[in-house]
Amino acid sequence: MSPTKTQLHPKRDLNDIAAVRIPDSKLAREITEIVRDTESELLFNHSSRVYLFGALAGEHRGLKFDPELLYMGAMFHDMGLTKVHSSADERFEVDGANAARDFLKRHGITQTDIETVWTAIALHTTPGIPKHMHPVVALVTAGVEMDVLGLSYREYSDAEREAIVNAFPRTPHFKEDIIQAFYDGIKHKPDTTFGNVKADVLADKDPHFRRGNFCSVIRGSHWQG
């Protein structure tokens, strides 16, 4: 992947957002179409905003990163919530990472870059770790945390936020809509939420859900003592 900025996406004019540009390579356009065709509009727009907020976070923090690799990670990060890519027993983050890996292998991307994208997707709901890793890993999580949780809301100007949301709109009730999308994507495999933030989603939506308990696992193991 080239570390230089690529041309503007032909369908969006985002040149005024701190010079952030959506990659417009043949590969990036194919990624855009695949994600658009596979995900709901809610998730597609969310993933697009994740890229833009992540790229801006990189600019704000002075990080050097490959925009195309960041785009790959951002656009595929929620593919594991879709029926097409959802497995029966893996975390949805791993399903999305595997979908990206398989796509990138078919397109001859280097193993090192594939591993970076895979890790960025797999860790995007694991707080406290990605920020210490490769910039692409850190910035996918930064974009997610901004768009879903608003953790770094004040680090962006009003103009930056408004331009991104105007280009890729949030639904009127995005907070509840994204929680519902998470639930719909993981409710068939509740055990995969053990020890991660998505257990909160199941607890919120399903009154019969019972969290796995780390201490109970330790006490219930076959070890004596």
N, C-alpha and C positions, 0 to 999 in steps of 0.2 A: 504494500500500500504506500502511496505517496504521502509525505507529511504536509504537502502544500494544500491550500484551500482549493476546492473545486468550484465549478460554475454553479450559478443559481439554478435551482429546479425550475424548469420552464413554466410550471403551473403556479408557482408562488413567487411573490416579490418580497423577499425578506432582507434586501440589501441594507436597509436602514437599521437592522437590529444588531448593533455593535459589530457589523461586518460578518456576522454569522451567515454561512451559506450552506444550503442543503446540497449534498453531493449529487452530481448529475452525470456520473459515469454510467456506462451500460449496465454494470453490475448493480449500482445503486438504484437505477430506474427499475430493474427487475425486482429488487427487494421491495421497492415501494409498491409495485403492482401485486406481488405475492401477498404482502401483508394486507393491502387494501382488499384483496379478494378473499382473504381467509378470516380476518378479524371483523368484528362489528365496527361501525363508524366511531363509536365511543372509544374502543381500544386503539383503532388506527390513529385518531386524532391525539389521544393520550401519548402514544408512542412517538409521534412526530414532535409533540411538545417536549417529551423527555429528551430527545436529541437536541433540540434548540436550547432548552434550559441547561442541559449538560455542557454543551459547547460554550455557552455564555459563562458557566461556572469555570470552565477551563481558562477562558480569557480573563476573568476576574482574578483567578488565582495564579495566573502566569504559568500555566502548565503547557507543555508541548505535547500535542496529541495528534493522531491521524484522524481527520474528520470522517473518513469513510469507515474506518473500524468502529468509531463511536456510533456512526449511523447504523451499522450492522447490529451492534449490541442493543441500541435503543429500539430499533424497529422490531427485533425478534424477541425482546425481553418478556412479552406477555403472550407469545404464541402458544405456550403450554396451557393457557386457559381455554384454547379452542378445541372443539371435538376432534378436529383433524390431527392434532398433535398431542392430545392428552392421553397419557398412559394410565394403566390401572393402579400402579403402585409406586410411581416416582413423584417427587415433589414437582409442582408445576414449573418451578424455575429450571429444574433439570430437563424437563420436557422441552422447554423453550430453547435451552442451551443446545440440546441434542438436535433440534430442528435446524438451528443456525449452523451447527457443525456439519450436518449432512449437506445442507445447501452449499456451504462454502467449499467443502471437499469436491463437490461436483464442478465447481468453478475454478479449481486449481489454486486456491488460496494457500499460502504456506501454513505448515503445521503450527508454527509459532503464533501467527496471527489468529488462526482458528482457536488455539488454546486461550489467547487473550480474550476473544469475544465470548467463548464458552464460559470462562470464569466470570466475566462481567455480568452475564445473564444469570448464572447460577447463584451468584452472591448478592444480587440486587435487593434482596429482602433481609440481608444479614447485617444489622447495624454495627458500626464501629470497626469493621475490618476493611472494606473496600477502599476507604480513604487513604489507607497506608500502602496501597498496591499500585500497579500500573495505572497511568492516567486514564486510560479507557475504562478500566474496571472502576476506578473512583468516580468517573464522570457519569457513567450510566446510573450508578446509585444516586449521585447528586441530582441528576435530572428527575429520577423517580421521587426522591424525597421532596423536591420542590413541588412537583406537579400534584402529587397525592397528599403529602403531609404538610406542605408549606413551610418546611423547617427553615429554609433560607430565604423566605419571602422578601425580607427587607434588603437582601443583598442585590436585588434586581430593581432597576428603576421602574417607575410607572409606565414609561414609554416602552421598555423592553417587555414587560408583562403583557401590556395591552396589544402590542404588535403580534406577539406569539399567539395569544388567545384569539385575536381577530383572524389570523391565518388558519388556525386549527382550533375551532371553538370548543369550549367546555359546554356540556349540556347544562340546562338551567338548574338541575339538581345533581351535579356531577358527584358530589361527595357520596350521596346515597347510591347513585348509579354505579360508581366504581366498586363500592363495597359489594353490591349485588353481583356485579360481574365477577369479582373474586370468588364469591360464594358459589355461583353457578359453575365456575371452572374447577372447584376443588371438593364440592360436597360429596362426590362419589368415592372419595379416597381420604377420609378424615385422618387416618393414621399418618399421612404424609405431613401433617401440620404439627407433629410432635416437636416441641422445642423451638418453634418459629412463630413469627408474627401472625401467620394466617390462622392459627388457632383462635385468635381474637375474632376473626370473621365468622368462623363456625359458631363460636359461643354467642355472638351477636344475633345470628340468624336462626340457629337451631336450638330450641330449649332442651332438647334431649342429648345434645353433645356433651361428652365428658372428656376433658383434657387428659392427655397422658401426663404422668407425673414422674419427673426424673428421680426423685427420692424413692418413689414406689418401685421403680425399675431396679434400682440398686438393692433395695431390701428384699425384692422378690426374686433375685437371681439365684442360681444354683450354688453360688459360693457360700461357704459356712462362715459364720462370724460377722 
